[in-house]
């Protein structure tokens, strides 16, 4: 039986165990040398990160051929338009090619933990939230997609990978399950 750890990665933590500078890493939360992250979550993104001690399970979660769904909640500059949502649903041309279509929906502002530091606040520029489900894992893909349709991401939280969710985990908390 394999170990799978569901971790609610805080903003500003590097998805690696090796320390290269003063920034926090996974080593600040885990001291088990047998576990490895299943993919990455950017330094400036938050939410669900999976870790495992099983290389085959890691590959099953991360390899693009398995097309495991990853759901993100993105807070973007301005009120996102239906036209932009349609573009995301069709796929967006990025500098590394056309993305696969995403499931993109407007989202009421979710109840989340506070981010430290908070996003910038501008009284005269509204923000909006969207749920974006993708089955690829390109570098900074969600941020690049929202920017390409004219709505830069301010805060990005991964809430689900496949059937696994960040529900019930506070920021920096983790839960281990057996698979």
Phi, psi and omega in degrees: 000138183265152174267137174228127181249127175262118186237132175268092185291126176288159170302139174084019176247132178280139180275060176207160179266332182286132179268125179247344178203203184276355183288147179295148179229179177299335178296340176284348182243334185226141176238022181264112182287355182271349182260150180221147178291143176268089184085198184226163170222124187307154178310319184263016175246161184231170170108206192293124171231132178260142175228147180212164174257007186244113182298323179292320177295318178303314180296320180297326180280322190261333186290131183302332183296338179274345174049047178291128183291137176234125183251131181237148168250124183241129171265124185239158174295135176073178179269113186296137184271159175296325178299317179295320177298319179297320178299316179298323180290334180272336188111147186238138176279121176246175182295343177253021175113181181283132176281159172290155176302144179247155170273111185237126180222146170296153183221133170297152182305120183283159173274109181234166172295154177293143176266138177240115359282158178291161176292161179294145180248129176231114188301329186258004178236110181287163173237166175216166181243147172220154173258130182229120179249121181237161179236017175244179178212048179290159180301123178051036189300311183297315179300318180292323180294313181294323178294322181295334178261011172093014182226085183300142179282132176260322180219136182228124182233121173275124185252342183204144171228116184058234179269356184266138187229159177277356181309134176085359180252123173286165180300130181083357180267159179215160180220137179257137175231162177254133178231000000 
